[in-house]
Amino acid sequence: MNRKCGARTAAAVAALFLLTGCGVHIPADPDGTLDAVRDATLHAGASPNPGFIEVDGERTVSGPEADAIEAFADTLGARVEWTVGSEEALVRGLENGALDIVAAGLTDETPWSEQAGMTRPYAEAVLEDGSVHKLVMLVPIGENAFLSELEGFLAAYTGETR
């Protein structure tokens, strides 16, 4: 390792220790999503997509993704409050802070990746046309502690090894 690289590494480690000593936690949630949800309410958005999210009425949501979100909320001691709508309306809810998570059978090719944070793919699905896609969920942009907690949960829930 050359001296320049060693100095950069030392500076990065020193900065990490300084930030840790100042009470800064990484990853962080600038808007406090994880803390706001814990032991409270997880505001979840659902857009119907057969096989992933089923909607019966205004707030009765079921399906594999709904089950995963309900189980995630349980790990946080939270209850889920569902909002049903179009993907566009739900993404606006993420942007304006009304929602904490959106599920809709979304794939890693979602057009909403510029407006919302996206989990790492947590499962694969074979669609009706036979194509295989990687499934993701959406969260507010920048809420990295919440995203990290969700991704860790999804990995355990789906049996993924990290």
C-alpha positions in Angstrom: 0.0 0.0 0.0 1.4 3.4 -0.9 1.7 6.3 1.6 -1.1 8.3 0.0 -3.6 5.4 0.3 -2.5 4.7 3.8 -3.0 8.3 4.8 -6.5 8.4 3.3 -7.4 5.2 5.2 -6.1 6.6 8.4 -8.0 9.9 7.9 -11.2 8.0 7.1 -10.9 5.8 10.2 -10.2 8.9 12.4 -13.2 10.7 10.9 -15.4 7.6 11.7 -14.2 7.6 15.3 -14.9 11.3 15.6 -18.4 11.0 14.2 -19.1 8.1 16.4 -18.0 10.1 19.5 -20.3 12.9 18.5 -23.4 10.7 18.6 -23.6 10.4 14.8 -25.0 7.0 13.8 -24.4 5.5 10.3 -26.6 4.7 8.6 -28.8 7.6 9.6 -32.4 8.8 8.9 -32.5 12.5 8.3 -36.2 12.5 8.9 -36.2 9.9 11.6 -38.3 7.3 9.9 -37.0 4.2 11.9 -37.4 5.9 15.2 -40.9 7.3 14.3 -42.1 3.8 13.3 -40.7 1.9 16.2 -43.4 1.1 18.7 -45.9 3.2 16.7 -47.3 3.1 13.2 -45.7 2.0 9.9 -47.5 3.9 7.1 -47.5 1.5 4.2 -48.7 2.1 0.7 -50.0 -0.7 -1.5 -50.9 -0.7 -5.2 -52.8 -3.9 -6.3 -50.7 -6.3 -8.3 -52.0 -9.9 -8.4 -49.7 -12.4 -6.8 -47.9 -9.8 -4.8 -50.5 -7.3 -3.3 -54.2 -8.0 -3.2 -56.6 -5.2 -2.1 -60.2 -5.8 -0.9 -61.8 -2.5 -0.1 -60.0 0.6 1.1 -57.6 -0.9 3.7 -57.8 -4.7 3.5 -54.4 -5.6 2.0 -53.1 -9.1 1.7 -50.6 -11.1 -0.3 -47.0 -12.1 0.1 -45.6 -8.5 0.2 -48.3 -7.4 2.6 -47.4 -10.4 4.9 -43.8 -9.3 4.8 -44.6 -5.7 5.7 -46.8 -6.9 8.6 -44.0 -9.2 9.8 -41.5 -6.3 9.5 -43.8 -4.0 11.5 -44.0 -6.7 14.2 -40.2 -6.7 14.6 -40.4 -3.0 15.3 -43.4 -3.2 17.6 -45.4 -1.2 15.1 -48.9 -1.6 13.6 -49.4 -1.2 9.9 -51.7 1.5 8.5 -52.4 0.8 4.9 -53.0 3.4 2.1 -54.1 2.0 -1.2 -53.5 3.9 -4.4 -51.7 4.1 -7.7 -48.0 3.7 -7.7 -47.7 7.4 -8.6 -49.8 8.5 -5.7 -47.9 6.3 -3.3 -44.5 7.6 -4.4 -45.8 11.1 -3.8 -46.7 9.9 -0.3 -43.1 8.7 0.2 -41.9 12.1 -1.1 -44.1 14.2 1.2 -43.6 12.0 4.3 -47.1 10.5 4.5 -45.8 7.0 3.8 -42.8 4.9 5.1 -42.9 2.1 2.6 -44.5 1.1 -0.7 -45.2 -2.4 -2.0 -46.7 -3.2 -5.4 -44.9 -6.1 -6.9 -42.2 -3.7 -8.0 -39.1 -4.8 -9.8 -35.6 -3.4 -9.7 -36.5 -1.8 -13.1 -39.1 0.4 -11.5 -39.4 3.9 -13.0 -39.7 5.3 -9.5 -36.0 4.9 -8.5 -35.3 8.6 -8.9 -38.2 9.6 -6.6 -37.8 6.9 -3.9 -35.2 4.8 -2.1 -35.3 1.2 -3.2 -34.4 -1.9 -1.3 -31.9 -4.4 -2.7 -33.7 -7.1 -4.6 -35.1 -9.5 -2.0 -36.7 -12.2 -4.2 -37.2 -13.1 -7.8 -40.6 -13.5 -9.5 -41.5 -15.1 -12.8 -44.1 -12.9 -14.5 -46.9 -14.1 -16.8 -44.7 -13.6 -19.9 -42.1 -16.0 -18.4 -39.5 -13.3 -17.6 -37.7 -13.3 -14.3 -37.6 -10.1 -12.3 -36.0 -9.1 -9.0 -38.5 -7.7 -6.5 -38.0 -4.5 -4.5 -39.9 -2.2 -2.1 -39.7 1.6 -2.0 -38.9 3.8 1.0 -38.3 7.6 1.4 -35.0 8.7 -0.2 -32.2 9.1 2.3 -33.8 7.2 5.2 -30.9 4.8 5.3 -31.3 3.4 8.8 -34.9 2.5 8.0 -33.8 1.0 4.6 -30.9 -1.0 6.3 -33.3 -2.4 8.9 -35.8 -3.3 6.2 -33.2 -5.0 4.0 -31.9 -7.0 7.0 -35.4 -8.1 7.8 -36.2 -9.0 4.2 -32.9 -11.1 4.0 -33.9 -13.1 7.1 -37.5 -13.3 6.1 -36.7 -14.7 2.6 -33.9 -16.9 3.9 -31.2 -15.0 2.0 -27.6 -15.4 3.3 -25.5 -12.3 3.3 
